[in-house]
Amino acid sequence: MNILVTRPEPGASATAARLSAMGHAPILLPCLSIKPKTINLPESPAAIIITSAQAIPALPAAYHHLPVFCVGDATAARLREKNFSSVLSAGGDARDLEKLILRHRLPGTHLLAVGERHGQALAATLRDAGMKILRRAVYTASPIRTLQTEVLDALAGNRVQAALFYSAETVRAFARLRPAGTAAVTAFALSPAVAAPLAGLPWSAIRVALAPTEADLLALLK
């Protein structure tokens, strides 16, 4: 199948490589542009919380020995590649991450490193549970403004059979452009929360991964 990959880099290229290995033809369409922010971070938080691998570049080497809580196993693997020695993966979604953090309840201030406008609900829930949370936006995620000509042509010509969506923000960025041709495309969503805004466009079908992992998402393509 010809498959749109809408997640931002560096995840888009990694997913494209997996799709190619499966015999599919990926079409890269990162719907968000990620830019790091220059921001002062605390010297010695008790632990780190991240909701996306996009936050990893902002974490200094001085944090490598600290516990890091993350949503999924792919992000956990990337943290270990960057020499973080104590990584705890929720293996699911934001709700699973919340449960993981509360189950461990480490003493001290937790740094929640997220994208701009992200993480407020998680921070509020953890604070309500009595935890000390310092939220810092370490990157921005801006939606793309136009679709590439080759993508427009492929959609209009019904040459795209599937599109992968990993976040609700990515779905909204894609939907704002109102592309023609989605009625012939099956949308594959990482979770029900990601699938919800897909209803704003016509699709051949909407399918949701059994669990919020890339392995479960790509399993739908088989």
FENRAVEN-V826438 format. One record per backbone hydrogen bond with DSSP energy under -1.0 kcal/mol. NH is the residue of the N-H (numbers start at 1). CO is the residue of the C=O. Records with the same first field share a line. If there is no record, write none. Layout:
BEGIN
NH->CO + CO
END
This chain:
BEGIN
3->25
4->162
5->27
6->164
12->8
14->10
15->11
16->12
17->13
18->14
19->15
20->16
21->17
22->18
23->20
24->19
25->1
27->3
29->5
31->6
33->142
35->140
37->138
46->109
48->67
49->111
50->69
55->52
56->53
58->55
59->56
63->60
64->61
66->63
68->86
69->48
70->88
76->72
77->73
78->74
79->75
80->76
81->77
82->78
83->80
84->79
85->64
88->68
90->70
92->71
97->93
98->94
99->95
100->96
101->97
102->98
103->99
104->100
105->101
110->132
111->47
112->134
113->49
114->136
116->139
118->115
123->119
124->120
125->121
126->122
127->123
128->124
129->125
130->127
131->126
134->110
136->112
138->114
140->35
142->33
144->31
152->148
153->149
154->150
155->151
156->152
157->153
158->155
159->154
161->2
162->2
163->186
164->4
165->188
171->167
172->168
173->169
174->170
175->171
176->172
177->174
178->175
184->181
185->182
186->161
187->205
188->163
189->207
190->165
195->191
196->192
198->195
199->196
200->197
201->198
204->185
207->187
209->189
213->211
217->213
218->214
219->215
220->217
221->218
222->219
END
